[in-house]
Amino acid sequence: MNSAQATPRVVTLGETMALMLATEYGALQHRPAMALGVGGSESNVAIGLQRLGIDATWIGRVGADSLGDLVLREIRAEGVQVVSIPDAEAATSVMVKERRAPADTRVWYYRAGLAGSRLTLDDFSPELVTSASLLHVTGISLALSPTMSDTVFGAVELARSAGVPVSFDLNFRGKLWSREAAAESYARMLPLADLVFAGDDEAAILVRDGEPLELAHRLIGAGAGQAIVKLGSRGAVAVVDGHEYQRTAVPITPVDTVGAGDAFVAGYLAEYLLGKPVSERLDTAVTAGALACLVAGDWEGLPTRADLASLGTGASEPVSR
C-alpha cells in the first residue's frame, strides 16, 4: 500500500458491457422480456470495494453510444472513479443472460473487436497505477484481444515498478479463448502477481487437477505470492506465507450466482488492504459471495458492511502452521 495514502485505493481496468437480463425464468425464445443493466468483472470488483469502504478506480473503454453512457453512469453512481474515453470507432459490448431456472443461468457475449477490447496504456495516466494501493486485473482482459493483453501486462509492470501490489483473478472464459492459450498467459502473469484468485477448475488449467489446497500450493509454485482458491458452495481455501486456510461457505438458496466470484474477491481485497488476518479476509469474502447470489444481476447484490452483518461471519481456521 502506498504509505502516503490514508485511505486505500484500488485501481482496476477491464471491459464493462451493457447487460440484457431476462426478467422471467425459461428459454429466451419464449420469455422475451428483458431488463437493461451493466456488468463486467473488474467494475464489479470496484463497486464491491467501494461499498466496503475502499476507494476504487475503474479504467475502461466504452462506445460513444447510449449503452456506453449507461455503463459510465451506473459505475459512477456507485462512487467509483471512472476513467474512460468514449470510442467513436467501436460500439459498447453487450452481454445477454438467459435464466432457464434459479440454478441455470446462460450467458452470451457480443464483444469481439468492440470498444472494451481496445483499451491502451495511452488512454490513462501511469500515475493512476503507480500511486494506487493495489492494482486488480483478470484473465478476462487478457483474453479479449492482443491490445488488451498488452495493456494489462503494461499496467502490471507499472505497478511493480512502483511497489504497488498486484491482484490477479484467473476468471477463465471458454467462449473467449482456449485452455491452452489461457495457460500460457496465466504462466506469464502469476510470477507478477502478489495475490492470485482462481476457481478450482480454473487453477487446474495451469497446474493440473488436484485437491483445493494442492491447487493453491501449485499456484504458489507457479509464482503466485499468495493463492486463494474459490470453491463456490464449498467455501474457499488459501495458502498465505506457507500457512493453509480453509473456510466453509455460508449456506443460502441462490437466486443468481453470476458475480459471486467478484464479490468474493472484493471482500478479500478489502480486508487485505485494511491489514486484517487471512481468516477474516476469507470470512468477509465468502459472506460477500453469498450475499451477491441472493440478488439477480452482476453487481446489484454486492454488500455493504451493514449487509455483511446480516448473514454474519463464522471463523476460518488455518489447517497448518
N, C-alpha and C positions, 0 to 999 in steps of 0.2 A: 504494500500500500504506500502511496506517495505520502511521506511524513508531513508535508505541508498542508495536507487536507484534513480539516476537522471532520468532515462527513465523507464516507467512502463514495466513489463514483465509478460505476461500471460503464464501459463503452462496448457496444456490440454492433456488428454490421451483418447485413443479410437482406434477403428478399422478403417483403411482406406483400401478400396478394389480396385482392378482393375475394370475398368468400360468399358463395351461394349455398345456403344451407336449407335442406328440405325441412319443412315445418311439421310434416307428419311422417309416421313410420310407414314403410312399404317401398316397393320398387318405384323408382323415379318416374318411369313412364306412366304410372297410374296415380302418382301423388305429386303433381307438378308445382304445387305451391312452394315458393322459396322465399327465404329471408336474406337480406343483403348485409354482409358484415365484412370483417377483415381477419386475416390470420397469417402468421409467419413465426417460425420457431424463435428467431433472435429477438423480434419485437415482443413476443410473448414473455420471454425471459426478462426483457427490460421492464415491461409492465409489472411482472411479478415482483421484481426487485423494488420498483418504485412503491408498490403497495406495502412492502415490508420495511419501508423506511430507508432504502438505499437509493441514492440518486443514480439515474440511468440515462444514457445517451444512445439513441439508435441511429445508425447511418445506413442509408439505402437509397435506391433509385425507384421512382415510380414514373408512369407515363404522364404526359401533360394532358390528362383527361379527367373526367369526373370520378372515375374509380380511384385514380391516384389522389385526388383531393380528399376522398373519403378515407383512404389509408392514413394520410398525414393528419387529418382532423382527429381520427379516433386515437392514434398514438399520442398526439399532443394533449388530448383531453384527459389522459391518464397521468399527466405531469411529466412524461418522458421528454427530454430534449431531443428534437428531431433535426437531423442534418441530412437534407435531401435536395437533389437537383431534378426537377421535372424533366423528363426525357421527351423531346419533341419528335424523336425518330422511332420510338418504340412504345407500345402500349403497356398498361399495367397488367400484370399477370392475374389469372383467375383460378380459384380452387372451387370445385363443386363437391359437396358432401351429401351422399345419399344415406338415409337412416332406415335400413331394412328392418331393424329391431333394436331394442335398447342395447344389446351387446354386439350388434352388427352394423358398423358404420363403414361405408365405402367411399373412397376419395379419388377424384380425378383432377389432374393438374393441366393447365394450359399456360405454359410458362417459357417454352423453348424460344430463345432469341429475343425475349421481351425485356422490358426496362430493368427489372430486378437483377438480371444476369449481366448487366453492362456497367456495374459499378467499377470505378478505377481509383487508384490512390490519389489521382489529381482531383477527385471530387470532394476531398475533405482535407482539413489541415492536419499534418502529422502531430501537432501538439495535442489534439484531441486524444490521441492514443498515448503519447508519451507522458502526459500529465494525469492519466487515469489511475485509479486504484487497482483496476483489473480489466483485461480485455477478454471478452467471451465470443467464441466463434464455433461454427458447427460444420459437420461434414456435408450438410445440405448445400451450403455455399460452395464448397469445393467441387461438388458435382454439377453445379448449374452451367458452367462454361469455363473455358481456359482463362478468360479475362477475370472472372470472379475468383477462380482459384488463385491466380497470381495476386489479386488484391488481398485476399485473406492471408496468404503467406507473407506478403509485404507488410501488412498490418502487424502480424505476429512478430516479424523481425524488428519493427519499430518498437513494439512493446518490450521485447527482450533487451534491446539496446538501452532502454531507459530503466530497466529493472522492474518493469510492470508485470505482475503475474498474468499468465495466460490460462484460460479455461477453454477446454475443447470437448464438445459433445459429438460423438461419432454420428448419431442421428442418421442412420442409413436409410436411403430411399431407393428401393429397387427399380422404380419407374424412371429414375434419373441416370443410373449407371450400374455397371456390373459389380459383382462382389470382388472380382479380381482387380478392377480399376480402383474400387474403394480401398482395398487392402494396400495397394501401392501408395495412395495418398495418406492413409492412416499411418503407415510406417514412417513416412516422412514427417508427419505432424507430431506424433507422440513425443519424440525427444525434445520438442519445443514447448510442450505444454506442462504447466505446473499441476493442473487438475484435469483429469480425464473422466468423463462420464460415458457410460455405454450400457445398453441393454445386454443381457447375456447372449442373445442371438447376434447382436452387433459385434460384441467383443470376439466372438468365435470366427468372424470374418478374417480377423488378423491373427489370432493366437490359438486357433483350434477349439473344438468343443471341450467342455470340462465343467466341473462344479463351480458355482459362482465365485467362491474365494480363490480357487485355482485360476480362474479367468482374471481376477483382479491382480493376482501376483504376476501373471504373464503380461498383463498390460504394464506393470511396473518394469518388468524385464525388457519390454519393448521401448522403454524410455519415459513413461509417464512419471510425473513427480508423485502424485497420489492418484489412486484409481477407485472410482465409485461405480459399482455395477447395480443398475436399476432392474428390479425383478417384478414390477407391477404389483399384482395382488399377493405376491410372495414377499414383498418388502424390498430390502436392499442390503448389500454388503459393501465394505470398503477396506482398503489397505492403505494406511497412512503412517509414514515413519516406521515401517516394519510391524505395526500393530494391525490386527484384524478386528473388524467390527461387523456386526450384523444387526438388522432391525426388521422386525415383522411389520407387515402392512397394517394400516388402520382399516378394520372391516367396514365396508359400505356396500350399497347396491348402486352400481354406476349408472349414470344417465348417458354420458358421452365421455369416452376415455381419451379422445384426441386433446392434446395439450397437457396431459398429466405429467409427461416427462419433462416438459418445460417448467411446469410448476415445481416439480421436484428439484430441478437444477437451481431455480431461483431461490428456493428455500435453503438449499445447502450453501449457495454462494453468499446469501445474506448473512448467515451465521458465521461463515468463514471470515468475511470481511469485518465482522464485529468481534473477532477473536474468540469465538465460542469453541468449546471442545468438540471433537468429532461426533461424540454421542448426541450432543444437542443439535449439531448440523443435520444428522440423519433423522432425528425426531421431527424437526421442522420440515425437512424435505418430504418424508412420507406423508405427513399430515397435509402439507400443501398439495401434494399429488392427489390425495384422496378427495380433498375439497374441490379440486378442479374437475373431478369426474362427476360431481353432483349437479353440474350445470351444462346445458348444451352450448357449444361454441368453443373456439380455440383458447380464449383468454378470459372470458367473462367470469369464470369461476375462480380465477386466481385470488388467493385470500389476502386479507389484511391481517395485522397482528391480532385484532379482536376476533376475526374469523378462526384463527388457529386455536384460540382458547375454546371455541365451541365444540371442537372434536377432542381436544385435549391431546397431550403427547405422553406416551409411555416412556420407557427407557431403553435405549440401545446399549448393548454391552460389548466391550472388547472380548474376543474369544481367545486371544493370546496376548501375552505381554513380552 
